[in-house]
Amino acid sequence: MFLKVNLLTTSGPSSVGLLYKESVGTIMTEAQFIEAVGLSNVIPGSEALKLAMFVGYAADGFPGVIISLIGAILPPLVIMLTIVSALGQFRGEVWMTKFIQGLSPSVGVLIAMVAYDMVRSDTSKAIGKKGILIGVLTAIALLLNTPSSLVLIGAGMIGVLLLR
């Protein structure tokens, strides 16, 4: 699964959507996946690798963690080594700059689609108005350039207080 995810998606944020589709309902529940995404953003390091470890652990404990890490690391490693060796030839080319700029809106839409799926899920419907309040406070904090790890910790603490 991680070889597939990392071969079909070449960035951390875009891999979350495919990983969601591959793991929710087969390996873990949607609530577990949402928790894993949240914790992956709080703990220092690569979100994609941390998320891979959470899903791997849910699939098969410690051996699942090792297998998921291998599957998550190998494709990007091979791809990056190939790209880095080729990029030296295209450094400074206008078309390369435009290509990279063209990726940004697509990644944004992929992230928005995953967020939309999470918001309309049964888990978030159970939270109701209090969940909407947490979402609004999160948006305000992010607009004020609060570090995302602090925003997530704050949202979790507010959740403990509001969602009893």
N, C-alpha and C positions, 0 to 999 in steps of 0.2 A: 504494500500500500504506500509506503513512504518513498520507494523508488518511483512509483507512478506519480505521486503528488509532486515530487521534486523534479521529475522529468517534464511534467506538463505545466508546471508553474515555476517560474524562475525567481520569484521574490517572496520574502516572508509574508507581507500582507496579502498578496494574492493567493498564496498557498493555503491560507486559513479557510477560504471559501470551499476549496476542493476537499480539504481535510475534513471540514464540517460535513460535507455530503458523503464522504467515504466512511466516517467513523460514527456519526450520530445515528442511532438505531441499530447498529451492528455491534459496535464495541462498547459504546457508552451512551448514556442518555444526553439529551440536549442540555439539561441542567449541569451535568458533569462537564460537558464541553465548555459551557459558558464559564464555569468556575475555573477550568483549566486555562482558558484565554485570559481571564482576570488575573490569576496567579502568575501566569507567564509574563504579564506586563509589569507586575510588581517586583519580581525577582530579577536581579541584575543579569545581563547576558542576552543572547540572541533569543527573541521571542519564539521564532520558528523551531529552534532546537528544544527549548523548554516545553513547548506545546507537543512536540514529537515525543518527548519523554513521558509527559502525562498520558497521552493516548497509548503509547507503548506499554506503560505500566497497567493501564486499564485493560489492555488486551491480554497480557501474560506476565504481569509482575516484573521482577528485575530482568529476566531474559528478554521480555518485550521492550524494556528500556534500551538495552544494548542493541537489539535488532533495529529498533526505530531510529536510533542514533546513526547506525551504519547506513541505513536507507536514506536518512535525511542529510548526511554529510557527503557521501560519495558523488551523487549527481552534481551538486553545486561545485564541489572541488574540481571535478573533471571539466565541467563547463567553464569555470573561472580560469583554470590554467589554459584552456584553449583560447578563450576570449582575450586574456591578457597578452598572450603571445601574438594574436592577430591585431589587437588594438594599436600596437606600436606603429603599424603601417598606416592606420587611418587617423592618427592623432591630428587634431586641428581641422579636420575636414568638416565643412558646413553641414553636409548631409547627416553626419554622425550626431552633431549637436541637435539637429531637428528630429532625428530618430528618437533620441533620449527625451526630448521635450514632448514628443508625441505619446510616450509611455505614461506620463504623469496623469492625464485625465482618466485613462483606462484603469490604472491602479486605484484611483479615487472611487470610481464606479464599483469596482470589485469589492472594496471595503464597505461601501454604502449598501451593496446588495446583501452582504453578510449581516450587517447591522439591521437591515430591514427584516431579514428572516428571523433574527433573534427577537426583535421587538414584537413581531406578530405571532410569536410562538405561544404555546399554552402556558409555559413557565412565566413569561412576562405578563400575560393576561391576568394571572392569579395575583400579581403584585398590585395592579390597578393604579389608582391616583398617586399613591405613595411612590411607586416606581417612576411615574412620570415626573414627580418632584425631584427625585434623585437624578433622573436624566437631565432635567433643566439645570439643576445645580452643577452637574458635571459639565454641561455645555458652557455655562458661565465661567466656571473655573478654567476650562481649557481656553476660552476666549481671552482670559486674563493672563495667559501664558504660564499657568501653574504646571509644573512637571507632571506628566501623566501618571507616574508611580504614586505621587502624593494624591492626585485626584482619585485614583482607584482605592487607595487606603482610606481616604475620606469617605468615599461612596460606601465602602464596606462598613465603616463605623456608623454612618448614617443608617445603613440598612439594619444593623444590629439594633439601633434605637427605634426606628420606625416600623420595621417589619416583624413585629413580635407575634 
